[in-house]
């Protein structure tokens, strides 16, 4: 059989090796748990976490094979998408922000109490005005908490300015609606 024919057939029909893989079988379950807990992480970080946990996973390729076996590898475009989001975040600061309500920055911070409890602060700041618009304290860091912080900030802007956020985002020179950019690291 010609080499190219073999590779073409192998690409169409992925096969499982017939030989035993005890190392991959040993780390597959803990690697899968970490990959499900941290879906944005690739096999290299999972490999490092397994090593830190004392499991001695062998090579990074072994972890890659274990995660691939369970279909837990990120799609090829995932890194490209994350880079595009980072590029868009940087683009928000290319031109100087000259007015309030053009760029808001949002981030969760953890606050640990003396009693050992952990609370999450969802701080939202207007970049130009350097004004904290919202900082709700929650027990979780979910999308619902982020949306609640954004809604609180929107209401606070209405209280402070005496008009809605949408009215404040209208460009006085052109009458066009200027979008508000919310920048976060997550």
Secondary structure by P-SEA (a helix, b strand, c coil): ccaaaaaaaaaacccccccccaaaaaaaaaaaaaaaacccccaaaaaaaaaaaccccccaaaaaaaaaaaccccccaaaaaaaaaaaaaaaaacccccccccbbbbbbbbbbccccbbbbbbcccccccccccbbbbcccccaaaaaaaaaaaaaaaaaaaccccccccccccccbbbbbbbbbcc
